[in-house]
């Protein structure tokens, strides 16, 4: 006689690189094992058709119920049954829909699509890892620093920081970026940037959610705050490396290196 036992919802213990949560469940990208999704009390299912397991997935983005995967083989969209190439075959690191346009950061600059075709927008020849679109500025994080486009002046400013900037956020008027060396760079609003290390923590990325800045590190998940005009990391969840985070309702979902997909209440 065999007794069946139900696996816990987060039993998949692959290393995970990205997670996104929406009204239809949680979707997570593994390192070398494909993309999986889960809804409510159901079990994990693989979204494998059209996307080889060996594909490197940098980010998952959910916009208007459309799921996109930014991969080393280009940008893919999940149509409900299979992954389809979205017309951009360059290695892709970030994707966003803003207004009526789609933007993607790639290994050869920032690209835009307003109709059916993609076209290069800026930063030709640079690996662009992340970008922010603000009413006055477009801010781009790339392999040698940060570039800033002033929409009103129609001018670019380039800040060579001798670091790759892998993710970006704005917090209390300060531009903040995570570097490929595991640090933070923080703008002083005057065109200068300071590099900050928090002990021996290695910072993987910063993720803005609901007005807060979450910091994914090799020691856990933290929230970035100012205390007495000083940036401080407040612990959210310690004990394992966190590579990505998303928030849905009152739950925080974390992609981890060795502990599957974890969730905690806000």
C-alpha positions as CSV (number, residue, x, y, z in Angstrom):
1,X,0.0,0.0,0.0
2,X,1.3,3.4,-1.0
3,X,0.3,6.7,0.7
4,X,0.4,9.8,-1.5
5,X,1.6,13.0,-0.1
6,X,1.0,16.4,-1.7
7,X,4.1,18.4,-2.4
8,X,4.2,21.9,-0.9
9,X,3.4,24.7,-3.4
10,X,7.1,25.8,-3.6
11,X,8.6,22.3,-3.9
12,X,10.5,23.1,-7.2
13,X,14.0,23.6,-5.9
14,X,15.7,24.6,-9.2
15,X,17.7,27.9,-9.1
16,X,15.3,30.6,-10.1
17,X,16.2,33.8,-12.0
18,X,12.9,35.6,-12.2
19,X,9.3,35.7,-10.8
20,X,6.2,37.5,-11.6
21,X,2.7,37.3,-10.0
22,X,-0.6,38.2,-11.5
23,X,-4.3,37.5,-11.2
24,X,-3.9,34.1,-12.8
25,X,-1.1,32.9,-10.7
26,X,2.7,32.9,-10.2
27,X,5.2,32.4,-13.1
28,X,8.8,31.7,-12.4
29,X,11.9,31.2,-14.6
30,X,14.4,28.6,-13.6
31,X,18.1,28.5,-14.5
32,X,18.3,25.8,-17.2
33,X,15.0,24.1,-16.5
34,X,12.5,26.3,-18.3
35,X,9.5,28.4,-17.1
36,X,6.8,27.1,-14.6
37,X,3.5,28.5,-13.5
38,X,1.0,27.8,-10.6
39,X,-2.5,29.0,-9.9
40,X,-4.1,29.0,-6.5
41,X,-4.1,25.5,-4.9
42,X,-3.0,23.7,-8.1
43,X,0.4,22.2,-9.0
44,X,3.3,23.7,-10.9
45,X,2.9,23.3,-14.7
46,X,5.7,23.9,-17.2
47,X,5.3,26.5,-19.9
48,X,7.8,24.8,-22.1
49,X,6.6,24.8,-25.7
50,X,8.6,27.0,-28.0
51,X,11.3,27.9,-25.5
52,X,14.3,25.5,-25.0
53,X,15.2,24.8,-21.3
54,X,18.8,25.9,-22.0
55,X,17.5,29.4,-22.8
56,X,18.8,32.0,-20.3
57,X,15.9,34.0,-18.9
58,X,16.9,37.4,-17.5
59,X,13.4,38.8,-16.6
60,X,9.7,38.0,-16.8
61,X,7.2,40.8,-17.3
62,X,3.5,40.7,-17.2
63,X,1.7,43.6,-18.9
64,X,-2.0,43.7,-19.6
65,X,-2.2,39.9,-18.9
66,X,0.5,39.3,-21.6
67,X,3.6,37.4,-20.3
68,X,7.0,38.2,-21.8
69,X,10.3,36.5,-21.2
70,X,13.5,38.5,-21.8
71,X,16.1,35.9,-22.8
72,X,19.5,35.5,-24.3
73,X,17.8,34.5,-27.5
74,X,15.5,37.5,-27.7
75,X,12.1,38.5,-26.5
76,X,9.3,35.9,-26.3
77,X,5.6,36.2,-25.6
78,X,3.4,33.4,-24.2
79,X,0.2,33.1,-26.2
80,X,-1.5,30.7,-23.8
81,X,-0.2,27.6,-25.5
82,X,3.3,28.3,-26.7
83,X,6.2,30.8,-26.6
84,X,6.4,33.0,-29.7
85,X,9.4,35.1,-30.8
86,X,8.2,38.8,-30.5
87,X,10.2,40.0,-33.4
88,X,13.3,41.0,-31.4
89,X,16.1,38.4,-31.6
90,X,18.9,40.2,-29.8
91,X,19.6,39.2,-26.2
92,X,17.0,41.0,-24.2
93,X,17.3,42.1,-20.5
94,X,14.2,44.2,-19.9
95,X,10.7,44.8,-21.5
96,X,8.0,47.3,-20.7
97,X,4.8,48.6,-22.3
98,X,4.4,52.4,-21.8
99,X,1.4,54.0,-23.4
100,X,1.1,52.8,-26.9
101,X,4.7,51.7,-27.3
102,X,6.8,48.7,-26.3
103,X,10.4,49.2,-25.1
104,X,13.2,46.6,-24.7
105,X,16.7,46.8,-23.5
106,X,19.1,44.6,-25.4
107,X,22.7,43.7,-26.1
108,X,22.7,46.5,-28.7
109,X,20.9,49.4,-27.2
110,X,17.4,50.4,-26.3
111,X,14.7,49.4,-28.8
112,X,11.1,50.6,-29.4
113,X,8.1,49.2,-31.2
114,X,5.1,51.4,-32.0
115,X,3.6,49.3,-34.7
116,X,4.6,45.9,-35.9
117,X,8.4,46.4,-36.2
118,X,11.1,47.0,-33.7
119,X,13.6,49.9,-34.2
120,X,16.7,51.0,-32.3
121,X,16.0,54.1,-30.1
122,X,19.3,54.8,-28.4
123,X,22.6,53.6,-26.9
124,X,23.8,51.7,-30.0
125,X,26.6,49.3,-29.3
126,X,26.0,49.2,-25.5
127,X,24.5,46.3,-23.5
128,X,21.5,48.0,-21.9
129,X,20.3,46.1,-18.9
130,X,17.5,48.3,-17.6
131,X,15.7,51.6,-18.2
132,X,13.2,54.0,-16.6
133,X,10.8,56.3,-18.4
134,X,9.9,59.5,-16.5
135,X,7.8,62.5,-17.6
136,X,11.0,64.5,-18.3
137,X,13.7,61.8,-18.6
138,X,14.6,58.5,-20.0
139,X,17.2,56.8,-17.8
140,X,19.3,53.9,-19.2
141,X,21.5,51.5,-17.3
142,X,24.2,49.9,-19.5
143,X,27.5,48.1,-19.4
144,X,29.6,51.2,-18.6
145,X,27.3,53.3,-16.5
146,X,24.2,55.4,-16.9
147,X,22.8,57.6,-19.8
148,X,20.1,60.1,-19.3
149,X,17.9,61.7,-22.0
150,X,16.2,65.0,-21.2
151,X,13.0,65.1,-23.3
152,X,12.5,68.9,-22.8
153,X,16.1,69.8,-23.9
154,X,16.4,66.9,-26.4
155,X,19.9,66.1,-25.0
156,X,21.7,63.1,-23.7
157,X,24.0,63.1,-20.7
158,X,26.4,60.1,-20.2
159,X,27.9,59.1,-16.9
160,X,30.7,56.6,-17.2
161,X,30.9,54.8,-13.9
162,X,33.3,51.9,-14.7
163,X,30.5,49.6,-13.7
164,X,27.7,47.8,-15.5
165,X,24.3,49.1,-14.1
166,X,22.0,46.1,-14.1
167,X,18.9,47.6,-12.5
168,X,17.6,51.0,-11.8
169,X,15.1,52.8,-9.5
170,X,14.3,56.3,-8.3
171,X,13.9,56.7,-4.5
172,X,13.2,60.1,-2.8
173,X,14.4,61.9,-5.9
174,X,17.7,60.0,-6.0
175,X,18.6,57.8,-8.9
176,X,19.8,54.4,-7.7
177,X,21.4,51.5,-9.6
178,X,22.7,48.1,-8.8
179,X,26.0,47.3,-10.3
180,X,27.6,44.2,-11.8
181,X,30.0,44.2,-8.9
182,X,27.3,43.8,-6.3
183,X,27.2,47.4,-5.1
184,X,24.7,50.3,-5.3
185,X,25.4,53.6,-7.0
186,X,23.4,56.6,-5.7
187,X,23.1,59.9,-7.5
188,X,23.5,63.1,-5.6
189,X,21.1,65.1,-7.9
190,X,24.1,67.1,-9.2
191,X,25.5,64.6,-11.7
192,X,27.7,62.7,-9.4
193,X,27.3,59.1,-8.1
194,X,28.6,57.5,-5.0
195,X,29.2,53.7,-4.7
196,X,27.9,52.1,-1.6
197,X,28.6,48.6,-0.2
198,X,26.6,47.1,2.6
199,X,29.0,44.9,4.5
200,X,29.8,41.7,2.6
201,X,26.4,41.6,0.9
202,X,26.3,41.0,-2.8
203,X,23.4,42.9,-4.4
204,X,21.9,41.1,-7.4
205,X,19.2,43.7,-8.3
206,X,16.9,46.4,-7.0
207,X,13.1,46.1,-7.7
208,X,10.7,49.0,-7.2
209,X,7.2,47.8,-6.0
210,X,4.4,50.0,-4.7
211,X,6.6,52.9,-3.7
212,X,9.2,50.7,-2.0
213,X,12.6,49.6,-3.3
214,X,13.3,45.9,-2.6
215,X,17.0,44.8,-2.7
216,X,17.8,41.2,-3.7
217,X,21.0,39.9,-2.3
218,X,23.0,36.8,-1.6
219,X,21.9,37.0,2.1
220,X,18.2,37.5,1.5
221,X,15.7,40.2,0.6
222,X,15.9,43.7,2.0
223,X,14.0,47.0,1.7
224,X,16.0,50.2,1.0
225,X,15.1,53.1,3.3
226,X,16.5,56.4,4.4
227,X,17.1,56.8,8.1
228,X,18.6,60.1,9.3
229,X,19.6,60.9,5.7
230,X,21.5,57.6,5.4
231,X,20.5,54.7,3.1
232,X,19.9,51.5,5.2
233,X,18.8,48.0,4.3
234,X,16.0,46.6,6.4
235,X,15.6,42.9,6.3
236,X,12.5,41.4,4.9
237,X,13.6,37.7,4.6
238,X,17.0,36.3,5.5
239,X,18.7,33.0,5.1
240,X,19.0,32.4,1.4
241,X,20.0,34.2,-1.9
242,X,17.1,36.0,-3.5
243,X,17.3,36.8,-7.2
244,X,14.0,38.5,-7.9
245,X,10.8,39.6,-6.2
246,X,7.2,40.6,-7.0
247,X,4.3,41.7,-4.9
248,X,0.6,40.7,-5.4
249,X,-2.1,41.6,-2.9
250,X,-0.6,41.1,0.6
251,X,2.0,38.6,-0.6
252,X,5.7,39.0,-1.5
253,X,6.9,36.3,-3.9
254,X,10.7,35.7,-4.0
255,X,12.8,33.8,-6.6
256,X,15.7,32.1,-4.8
257,X,18.8,30.2,-5.7
258,X,18.3,27.2,-3.5
259,X,14.9,27.4,-1.9
260,X,12.5,27.5,-4.8
261,X,9.8,30.2,-4.9
262,X,9.1,31.6,-1.4
263,X,6.3,33.8,-0.3
264,X,5.7,35.9,2.8
265,X,2.9,38.3,3.9
266,X,3.5,42.0,3.8
